[in-house]
């Protein structure tokens, strides 16, 4: 007799929807104003020239142009320095 697993007692039957994060437009590719360049959780990538940060930390292009990535040193509150990737649109 076929039977279904009990929904009330099983704890691992739920799964969240995928978030589709990551880089959407890579370096050297062209972007239109308003395009999403990076979808991220937190500020892993920093906004650079001609880009702006969305409410959910996504980086958008504010002008039409070519996307480029560079690194920049940032200082932490305790004085330690670290590198972050900066997204620019030229």
Secondary structure, 3 states (H helix, E strand, C coil): CCCCCCCCCCCCCCCCCCCCCEECCCCCCEECCCCEEEECCCCCEEECCCEEECCCCCEEECCCEEEEEEEEEEECCCCCEEEEEEEEEC
